Amino acid sequence: MDQATASIYTSGKVLLQGEKAATYAKFFKEAENVVENEEQMAYSSMIGTDEVGNGSYFGGLAVVASFVTKEQEDFLRSLGVGDSKTLTDQKIRQLAPLLKEKVAHQALLLSPKKYNEVIDSGYNAVSVKVALHNQAIYLLLEKGVQPDRIIIDAFTSTKNYQRYVAQERNQVSQVIHLEEKAENKYLAVAVSSIIARDLFLENLENLSQELGYILPSGAGEKSDQVACQILKTYGLAGLDTCAKLHFKNTEKARKLLER
């Protein structure tokens, strides 16, 4: 008789031990894959959302919701649609206009100045994203699309999302699922990732032209140096128009200016 014991922990971890442990582990893994495949085949249309700019000191926060049907998936794959993090900025700028033309979507851009106002009003880095994702989904649904599923590329826990979204005026009645690395699983999320990245890059370019400084993406040392130059030229009011002031880069830029 095949022998193996299973220990199930409150964390959800399962430990298999015994002579046939490997055999059972393989069985459960295959069963898990079947469930995942069945779940992914159970929809014919989907809204997927993603955001870009959350980790960048300069530039706004772009959130996009896209509605993709099964019939569109082969076309999207033929274009090379994937997570924007795996594509060059040049490829993204080429794909985005075509995707915006062919795919029903709702794009939102929170400018740095507006972002700072919202943070000062009581929102935090997570709740502001919840508000934007919820609003993008709500507005896309208002256009008349009817998705079987709604997926958000997870940036917080489902519990946190539900707590924050309950405070928003516009409410989505359909169940919303948060999944980690959803941009690698669902083309609807991948499309949103690309359009959002394009929107963010465009905003960064426009702000760079307005201020006369090339604003880098990210929040590294280069951002500190450029922020210091902007502080010297325009003061804090200048930074307020192009950067997320609650980032630590603001204080680092001030210290650089004092040297």
N, C-alpha and C positions, 0 to 999 in steps of 0.2 A: 504493500500500500504506500502511495506517495506520502511522505512525511514533511511537514513544515508548520511552523507556528508563526502567527502574526500578532505583533504588539501595536496597538493603535493609540497614539498619544492625543491629548487635547489640542495640540497645535495643528493636528491634521496629518502629522507624519506617521507613516506606516513602516514598521521594521519587520522584515521576513527573515526567519532563521530556520535552519535545518537542511537536510540533504537535498531536498527538492526546492529550496528557496528560489534559486535562479529560474527554474521552470515557471513557478507561479509569478515571479516578478515580470517575466516576459509576457505571460498571459494577460496580466493586469495592464501592462503598458500597451499591448495591442488593443485591448478593450477600450482604453482611454483614447487611443487614436481614432477608433471607430466612432466613439461618441463625438469627438471633435469634428470629424469629417461630416457626420450626420447633421450636426448643428450648423456647420457652414453651408450645407446643401439645402437647409430648411427655409431659406429665404430666396425671394426672387428680386428683391430690391432693398437698398439699404441707404441710410444717411450715416456718414462717417465724418467726424470732426477732428481737427488738429490745430495746434497753435505754434507760432514761431515768434521769437523775440523775447521770450521769457527770461532767457539766460544772458541776454545782451544788455550792456549798460546803455549804449546808444541805440536810438531807434524806438519805434513804437511796439505794440503787441498786436500781432495779427492772428485772428481766429477765423477759420473757414469751415463751413458745413457743406458737404457735397452729397448729392443724391445719385446713386449709381445702380443701374439694373443689371441683371445677369446678361442681357443681350449686349450690353456695352463692354463687358469685361474683355472679350477677345480683342476688340479694337484698342482698348486701353493698354493691354499687354503688348500689342504690336508697336505701340508708341514708346515702350520702355518705361511705362509708369511704375514708379517705386517710391520708397520713402525718400523724402527730399534730402535727408542726411547722407544718402548714398549717391546722390547725383551732384555733378558740378553745378555751380551757379549759372554757367553758360547754358547747360542743358535745361535747367529749370526755367530760365528766361525764354527759351525756345518752346518748351512744352506748355507753359502757363497760358499763353493767349489761345492756343487750340483747345485746351481743357476748359477754359472759361466760356468758349463758344459752344462746345459740344455737351458740357455737363451742367445740369441745373445745380446751382450753388448759391450760398450766401456768404459774402466776405465782410468782415468787420476789422477795422484798424483803429486801435486806441492810440492816439498820438502821445508822445512823451509828456507834453504839457497837460493833456487831459488825464493821462495815467497818474501823474503826480497829484492832480486835484482829487482824483478818486481815492488814492491812497490816503491823502490828508483827511478825507471825509469819513474814514473809518474802515474802508476795505483793506484787505491784506493781499499779499502776492497770490494766494490761493483763491480767495473769494472773488477777486476781480476776474480771474480766469473762469471760474464757475459761471459768473454773470455773463461773460462774453460767449462761452460755449452754449449756454442756455438760450441766449438771445439769437444766436446764429441759427440754432435748430428751430426755434419758434418762428422766426421770419421765413425760413425755408419751407416749413410746413404751411405757413400762411399762403405760400405761392401755389398750394394745391397738390404737392407731391404726397404720395402715400407709401411710405417705407414699411417693409416687414420688420426691420430691425433698425435700431439707432445705436451706434457705437461711438464712444469717445476714447481717444488715445489717453489712457489713464495718467493723470498728473497728481492725483490724490486718491484717497480711499472712497469707496461708494458711500460710506457713512458720512464722511466730511462733505462730499458733493451734495448729498441730500439735505444736510443741515444748512449749508449755505444757500442752495437753490430755493429752499423754502421761503427765503427772505425776498426773493425776486418778484416783481409785479407780474410779469408774463410767465405762465406756467405751462409746461409740456405734459399732457396727460399720458402719452405713450411711455412705456418702460424704456429707460436709458441704461445701457450697459457700459461700464468702464473696463477696458482691457489694456493691460500693459503690452507695449510693442505692437499695438493694433495696426500701425502703418505697414508692418511686414505681413499682416494676415489678410487685410481687407483693402481692396482697391479704392473703395469710397474714402477711406481714411488717407490712403496714399495720395489721391487726387487733392484732397484738402491740404495735405502737407506741402505739396508742390505749389499750389496757388497761394498759400499763406507765406511760403518762403519768398515767392516772387513779390508779393505785396510788401513784405518787410524790407527786401532789398531795394525796392523802388523808393520806399520811405527814407531809408538810410541815404540813398543817393541824393534825394531832394533836400534833405537836411544838410548834407555836406555842401551842396551848392549854395544854400542860403547863408551858411556860416563861413564858408571859405576854408574849411578844414575837412580832410578826409576822415570820416568817422568810421572806426573799425567795428566789426561785429565781435561779440564776445565781451568778456569783462576782465581781461588780463592787464598786464603792465602797460601795454600800448594804449589802452583806454584811459589809464591814469594820466599818462603824458599828454594826450590830446585834450583831456578834460582840464588839465592844468593850464594849457594854452588858451582854451576857451574862457576859463575863469579870469585869466589875466586880461583878455581882450574885452569880454562882454559882462563879466561878473556872474553871480549866481543866476541872474535872470536869463543869461545866455544858455547856461546848462539846463535850466528848467524847460527850454524849448526843444532840447534834443536828447536828454538823458533821463534815466529813471533815478531820481535823486536819493532814494532810500538805499541804493546799493552802496557798499563800502567804498567804491571807487571815488565817490564825492569827497569823503574825508581824506582819502589818500591824495587826491588832487590838491586839496587845500594845504596839506603838509608839504607837497612838492613846491607849491607857490611860495610858502614861507621860507624856503631855503635861500 
